[in-house]
């Protein structure tokens, strides 16, 4: 789990409507508490079903306990890793598809 993703601020840990602050790479969960280490790319990851936002909105009005805080930290790390690895995975997939198509073309002409 990344040490740079953590809950800061004093408060009761009750989730209000989450608000992402791109300048601070933070997600405010209420008026006084925020998770830092959540860049815009991670917050927006997933398109129409943004996983990190969904995690928090699914818990609106409830208090985060230590396990849920750790889960959000782990989810943020996983999303950031997926973003980091995506170019290499896309390139590898493209290479496999090209090799498969080349093999099929060669097999079809034999």
N, C-alpha and C positions, 0 to 999 in steps of 0.2 A: 504494500500500500504506500502511495507517495506521501512523504512527510509534508509536502507543500499544499495538500488538500486537507484543510481542517476547518472546524467550526470556531468562529471567533465571536466575541461579544458576550455581554451578560444579558441574561433573560431566562425565560421559562422553557425555551425550546419548542414552543407551540408553533406549528406551521401555519402561516398565513399565505396569501397568494404569493408564490415565489416571483422574484424580480431579478433578472440578470443584469449586472452592471459590466458592460464590456471593457470599460476603461480600467476597472479594478480586477477583472477576471474573477468576479465574485457573484454569488447568488445569495440575495437577501431572502431569508425565510420568514422574517418578521421585522419589526421596526428597529431592533437592536442587535440582531444576530445574522451572521452570514457565513457561508462556506467560501473560503478563498481557494484559488487554484483551479477555477473552472473557466477556461478560456471560451470565447464565443463559439469556436468550432465544436467544442465538446457539448456546449449547451444546445446548439442547433442540430447536433448529429442525430440522424434518424429521420430527417425530413418531417413529414406530417405527424409522426409519432416520436416525439423527442423523448428519449428514454429518461434522461435526468430530470427533466421537468415533470414527466409523468410520475416518477418515483415520489417527488415532493407533493404534487397536487393530489395524488392518491391518499396522502396522509393529512390533508387540510384539516385544521382544527385539533390535531392530535399532537402530543408531545413526543419529540424524538428521544428515544433512549439510546444508550451507548451502542447497542447492537445495530440500530438503524443508522446511527451516525457512521459507524464503520461500514455498513452496507453502501451508503451513499459515497463514501470515500473510495471504496473498492469499485463501484460502478463508474465513478469519474475516472479512475485509473484505467479501467478496461476500455472506456470510450476513447480516452487519449491514446492508448496503445493501438486501438483499431485504426484511428486516424493516422498515427505514425507509420503503421505497417501497410496501410492501404496501397501506396504506390508500388511497393515491392510485390505485394500479392497480385495487384493488377497486371504488372509486368510478367510475372510468372504464369499467370493464367493465359495471358495473350500468347506467350511462347508455347505453352502446351497446346492451345487451340491451333496455332499456326502449324505446329508439328503434326497434329492430328489431321488437319486439312491436307497438308502436303503428303502424308502417308496415304490418305484416302484417294487423293488424286493419282498418286503413283500406282496404287493397287488397282484403281479403276482402269488405268491404261495398260495394265499388264494382261 
